[in-house]
Amino acid sequence: MAIPYAPLSADSARQTPAHDNTRGFLFMALGFFGFGITDMLAKLLTAHLPLIQVVWFRQSGLFLGVLVLLALRGTHVLRTPHPVLQMARGVIALASAGCFVMSLRYVGLADATAVTFTAPFLVTLFGALLLKEPVGPRRWAAVVAGFLGMLVVIRPGMGVFHPAIGFAFVAALCFATRQLLSRYLSGADSIATTVTYTSLTSFLLCSVPLLFVWQTPADLGVFALCLGLAASAGLGEFLIIRGLDVGQAVVMAPVQYTMILWSTLYGFLVFADLPDAWTFVGCGIIILSGLYTVYRERVTALRARRAAADRTLDACPSEG
């Protein structure tokens, strides 16, 4: 999936007592560079292997990344008061990855990536409708602009629309659902715990049907692509977890939009697929709307913290 991580909530940043946003930015940028390679390799492999096998190799890389995390931090990472919700998030993550890889079989990397960037707007929409989170007119305007940007990218009815782009949108829907669960879980569990359960659940689930559809890679080239897919996914996972550990999640959020740069570059170099001008226009609208949404969330979080601090001061007895 093009955007595996976004800020879990406005409170995510409080999980680390001290922040180094410069190092966090570097880790996140390298992580998304790795995920760009992951998506490119997944698209290549859809021509050689069954869909679930491509997803399995991708998830196996994330699984190995989590094993490294467990080795570094210990099994206490698995402690959670919400194991069922954590596993449910893993199921949804697998559906998201499967739908995104399916879209890559038929549409360009940049187009699929751009559509998945609607996920933050869906999070805002669902958060307002389901969680009753306050959303002002400015953020609603950003949501509308983001959807308009998606329509510019896919242009239904104008001869450039491929039905498989719908899988990318379903992947975004699943991702938005994951983020809603993340916002609920963030108060009780760390980012590391959530990522660990998500990876373990999704890997084990996709391992079951793999027994019935497994195809041995036809040659060493295909096998090398499989290993590269797993390695880039695992490395990207580790780097992004590290970035979220050392930096503030809200500050790190805009880094995810570098994915569109890598998707466009790899799409051109590997598949000779250069998006047209309208795709760039749509991507620009989506990215600017997303950055504004991140900015408004940060402003809202700062105001909430200041209000809480003021209430604390008002509650303290004055010194005589």
C-alpha positions as CSV (number, residue, x, y, z in Angstrom):
1,M,0.0,0.0,0.0
2,A,1.3,3.4,-0.9
3,I,0.6,5.1,2.4
4,P,1.1,2.4,5.1
5,Y,1.3,4.9,8.0
6,A,-0.2,8.2,8.8
7,P,-0.4,9.9,12.2
8,L,-2.5,7.6,14.5
9,S,-4.0,10.6,16.2
10,A,-3.2,13.9,17.6
11,D,-1.9,12.2,20.7
12,S,0.5,9.8,18.9
13,A,3.4,12.2,19.4
14,R,3.2,11.9,23.2
15,Q,4.5,8.3,23.1
16,T,8.1,9.4,22.9
17,P,9.3,11.8,25.6
18,A,11.9,13.5,23.4
19,H,11.8,14.1,19.7
20,D,14.4,14.5,17.0
21,N,12.3,15.5,14.0
22,T,15.3,15.8,11.7
23,R,16.3,12.2,12.2
24,G,12.7,11.2,12.1
25,F,12.2,12.9,8.8
26,L,15.3,11.1,7.3
27,F,14.1,7.7,8.5
28,M,10.6,8.3,7.2
29,A,11.9,9.6,3.8
30,L,14.1,6.5,3.4
31,G,11.2,4.3,4.5
32,F,8.9,5.6,1.8
33,F,11.6,5.3,-0.7
34,G,11.7,1.6,0.2
35,F,8.0,1.3,-0.1
36,G,8.1,2.9,-3.5
37,I,10.5,0.1,-4.6
38,T,8.1,-2.4,-2.9
39,D,5.1,-1.2,-5.0
40,M,7.2,-1.3,-8.2
41,L,8.3,-4.9,-7.5
42,A,4.8,-5.9,-6.6
43,K,3.5,-4.6,-10.0
44,L,6.3,-6.5,-11.8
45,L,5.4,-9.8,-10.0
46,T,1.7,-9.6,-10.7
47,A,2.6,-10.7,-14.2
48,H,4.3,-13.9,-12.9
49,L,2.6,-15.0,-9.7
50,P,-0.9,-15.3,-8.2
51,L,-2.1,-12.2,-6.4
52,I,-2.1,-13.8,-2.9
53,Q,1.5,-15.0,-3.4
54,V,2.7,-11.4,-4.3
55,V,0.9,-10.1,-1.2
56,W,2.4,-12.9,0.9
57,F,6.0,-12.0,-0.2
58,R,5.2,-8.3,0.6
59,Q,3.8,-9.2,4.0
60,S,6.6,-11.6,4.8
61,G,9.0,-8.6,4.6
62,L,6.8,-6.7,7.1
63,F,6.7,-9.8,9.2
64,L,10.5,-10.0,9.2
65,G,10.7,-6.3,10.2
66,V,8.4,-7.0,13.1
67,L,10.5,-10.0,14.2
68,V,13.5,-7.6,14.3
69,L,11.3,-5.2,16.4
70,L,10.4,-8.0,18.8
71,A,14.1,-9.0,19.1
72,L,15.1,-5.4,19.9
73,R,12.2,-4.6,22.3
74,G,11.0,-7.9,23.7
75,T,7.7,-9.7,23.7
76,H,6.1,-7.0,26.0
77,V,5.3,-5.2,22.8
78,L,2.5,-7.8,22.4
79,R,0.7,-6.7,25.5
80,T,-2.6,-5.0,24.8
81,P,-6.0,-4.6,26.4
82,H,-7.6,-4.8,22.9
83,P,-6.3,-8.0,21.2
84,V,-9.5,-8.5,19.1
85,L,-9.4,-5.0,17.7
86,Q,-5.7,-5.3,17.0
87,M,-6.2,-8.5,15.1
88,A,-9.2,-6.9,13.3
89,R,-6.9,-4.2,12.1
90,G,-4.6,-6.8,10.7
91,V,-7.4,-8.4,8.7
92,I,-8.3,-5.0,7.3
93,A,-4.6,-4.3,6.5
94,L,-4.5,-7.5,4.5
95,A,-7.6,-6.5,2.5
96,S,-6.0,-3.1,1.9
97,A,-2.7,-4.6,0.6
98,G,-4.6,-7.2,-1.6
99,C,-6.8,-4.5,-3.2
100,F,-3.8,-2.3,-3.9
101,V,-1.7,-5.0,-5.5
102,M,-4.7,-6.0,-7.6
103,S,-5.0,-2.4,-8.9
104,L,-1.3,-2.4,-9.8
105,R,-1.9,-5.3,-12.1
106,Y,-3.9,-3.1,-14.5
107,V,-3.2,0.6,-13.7
108,G,0.0,2.8,-13.5
109,L,1.9,3.2,-10.3
110,A,1.3,6.9,-10.1
111,D,-2.4,6.7,-10.7
112,A,-2.9,3.9,-8.0
113,T,-0.8,5.8,-5.5
114,A,-2.6,9.1,-6.1
115,V,-6.0,7.4,-5.5
116,T,-4.8,5.9,-2.2
117,F,-3.9,9.4,-1.0
118,T,-7.6,10.0,-0.6
119,A,-7.3,7.9,2.6
120,P,-6.6,10.8,5.0
121,F,-9.7,12.6,3.7
122,L,-11.8,9.4,4.3
123,V,-10.4,9.3,7.8
124,T,-11.6,12.9,8.3
125,L,-15.0,12.0,6.9
126,F,-15.5,8.8,8.9
127,G,-14.1,10.5,12.0
128,A,-16.8,13.2,11.8
129,L,-19.6,10.8,10.9
130,L,-18.8,7.8,13.1
131,L,-16.6,9.1,15.9
132,K,-18.3,12.6,16.1
133,E,-15.0,14.3,15.9
134,P,-15.3,18.1,15.3
135,V,-14.4,19.1,11.8
136,G,-14.6,22.7,10.7
137,P,-15.5,24.1,7.3
138,R,-11.8,24.4,6.3
139,R,-11.1,20.7,6.7
140,W,-14.4,19.9,5.0
141,A,-13.2,22.0,2.1
142,A,-9.9,20.1,2.1
143,V,-11.9,16.8,1.9
144,V,-14.0,18.0,-1.0
145,A,-10.8,19.3,-2.8
146,G,-9.1,15.9,-2.3
147,F,-12.0,14.0,-3.9
148,L,-12.0,16.4,-6.8
149,G,-8.3,15.8,-7.2
150,M,-9.0,12.1,-7.3
151,L,-11.6,12.6,-10.0
152,V,-9.1,14.6,-12.0
153,V,-6.6,11.7,-11.8
154,I,-9.1,9.0,-12.9
155,R,-11.4,11.1,-15.1
156,P,-14.3,8.7,-15.3
157,G,-16.2,8.9,-18.6
158,M,-13.3,10.5,-20.5
159,G,-11.7,7.3,-21.9
160,V,-8.8,7.0,-19.4
161,F,-10.7,5.3,-16.6
162,H,-9.8,1.7,-15.9
163,P,-12.3,-0.2,-13.6
164,A,-9.3,-1.7,-11.7
165,I,-8.7,1.8,-10.2
166,G,-11.6,1.0,-8.0
167,F,-9.4,-1.5,-6.1
168,A,-7.1,1.3,-5.2
169,F,-10.0,3.3,-3.8
170,V,-11.2,0.2,-1.8
171,A,-7.6,0.0,-0.5
172,A,-7.9,3.6,0.6
173,L,-11.3,2.8,2.3
174,C,-9.7,-0.1,4.2
175,F,-6.7,2.1,5.1
176,A,-9.1,4.8,6.5
177,T,-10.8,2.1,8.6
178,R,-7.5,1.0,9.9
179,Q,-6.7,4.5,10.9
180,L,-10.0,4.9,12.8
181,L,-9.1,1.8,14.8
182,S,-5.6,3.2,15.3
183,R,-7.1,6.4,16.8
184,Y,-9.2,4.4,19.2
185,L,-6.2,2.2,20.1
186,S,-3.6,4.9,20.4
187,G,-4.6,5.8,23.9
188,A,-3.9,2.3,25.1
189,D,-1.3,0.9,22.8
190,S,2.0,2.1,21.3
191,I,2.6,2.4,17.6
192,A,5.0,-0.6,17.9
193,T,2.2,-2.8,19.4
194,T,-0.3,-1.8,16.7
195,V,2.2,-2.5,13.9
196,T,3.2,-5.8,15.4
197,Y,-0.3,-7.1,15.7
198,T,-1.2,-5.9,12.2
199,S,1.8,-7.6,10.6
200,L,1.5,-10.9,12.5
201,T,-2.2,-11.2,11.8
202,S,-2.0,-10.3,8.1
203,F,1.0,-12.5,7.4
204,L,-0.6,-15.6,9.1
205,L,-3.9,-15.0,7.3
206,C,-2.5,-14.8,3.8
207,S,-0.3,-17.8,4.5
208,V,-3.4,-20.1,4.7
209,P,-4.7,-19.7,1.1
210,L,-1.1,-19.7,-0.2
211,L,-1.0,-23.4,0.4
212,F,-3.5,-23.9,-2.4
213,V,-2.2,-21.4,-5.0
214,W,1.6,-21.5,-4.5
215,Q,3.6,-21.3,-7.7
216,T,7.3,-21.8,-7.6
217,P,9.1,-18.9,-9.3
218,A,9.8,-19.8,-12.9
219,D,13.4,-18.6,-12.9
220,L,16.0,-17.0,-10.7
221,G,15.0,-13.5,-12.0
222,V,11.5,-13.9,-10.6
223,F,12.8,-15.4,-7.4
224,A,15.2,-12.4,-7.0
225,L,12.2,-10.0,-7.4
226,C,10.4,-11.9,-4.7
227,L,13.3,-11.5,-2.3
228,G,13.7,-7.9,-3.2
229,L,10.0,-7.3,-2.5
230,A,10.2,-8.9,0.9
231,A,13.5,-7.1,1.7
232,S,12.3,-3.6,0.6
233,A,9.0,-4.0,2.5
234,G,10.8,-5.1,5.7
235,L,13.3,-2.3,5.5
236,G,10.7,0.3,4.8
237,E,8.6,-1.0,7.7
238,F,11.6,-0.8,10.1
239,L,12.6,2.7,8.9
240,I,9.1,4.1,9.3
241,I,8.7,2.6,12.7
242,R,12.0,4.2,13.7
243,G,11.0,7.5,12.2
244,L,7.8,7.5,14.2
245,D,9.7,6.6,17.3
246,V,12.2,9.5,17.2
247,G,10.0,12.1,15.5
248,Q,6.6,13.5,16.1
249,A,3.9,11.7,14.1
250,V,2.1,14.9,13.1
251,V,5.3,16.5,11.9
252,M,6.3,13.4,10.0
253,A,2.9,13.0,8.2
254,P,3.8,15.2,5.1
255,V,6.7,12.8,4.2
256,Q,4.3,10.2,2.9
257,Y,3.6,12.4,-0.1
258,T,7.1,11.7,-1.4
259,M,5.6,8.4,-2.5
260,I,4.1,10.1,-5.6
261,L,7.6,11.1,-6.6
262,W,8.9,7.6,-6.4
263,S,5.8,6.1,-8.0
264,T,6.1,8.4,-11.0
265,L,9.8,7.8,-11.3
266,Y,9.6,4.0,-11.1
267,G,6.6,4.0,-13.4
268,F,8.5,5.8,-16.0
269,L,11.9,4.0,-15.7
270,V,10.5,0.5,-15.4
271,F,7.1,0.5,-17.2
272,A,7.6,3.5,-19.5
273,D,4.4,4.9,-18.0
274,L,4.6,8.7,-17.7
275,P,1.4,10.3,-16.3
276,D,-0.2,13.0,-18.4
277,A,-0.5,16.6,-17.3
278,W,-4.0,16.1,-15.8
279,T,-2.7,13.3,-13.6
280,F,0.0,15.7,-12.2
281,V,-2.7,18.4,-11.7
282,G,-4.9,15.9,-9.8
283,C,-1.9,14.7,-7.7
284,G,-1.1,18.3,-6.9
285,I,-4.6,19.0,-5.7
286,I,-4.6,15.9,-3.5
287,I,-1.2,16.6,-2.0
288,L,-2.0,20.3,-1.2
289,S,-5.3,19.3,0.3
290,G,-3.6,16.6,2.3
291,L,-0.9,18.9,3.6
292,Y,-3.5,21.5,4.6
293,T,-5.5,18.7,6.4
294,V,-2.3,17.8,8.3
295,Y,-1.7,21.5,9.2
296,R,-5.3,21.9,10.5
297,E,-5.0,18.7,12.6
298,R,-1.8,20.1,14.1
299,V,-3.4,23.4,14.9
300,T,-6.4,21.7,16.4
301,A,-4.1,19.5,18.5
302,L,-2.1,22.5,19.7
303,R,-5.3,24.4,20.7
304,A,-6.5,21.3,22.6
305,R,-3.3,21.1,24.6
306,R,-3.3,24.8,25.4
307,A,-7.0,24.5,26.5
308,A,-6.1,21.5,28.7
309,A,-3.1,23.4,30.2
310,D,-5.3,26.4,30.9
311,R,-7.9,24.3,32.7
312,T,-5.1,22.7,34.8
313,L,-3.9,26.2,35.8
314,D,-7.4,27.3,36.6
315,A,-7.9,24.2,38.8
316,C,-4.8,24.9,40.8
317,P,-5.2,27.0,44.0
318,S,-3.6,30.4,43.7
319,E,-0.7,31.2,45.9
320,G,-1.5,33.8,48.5
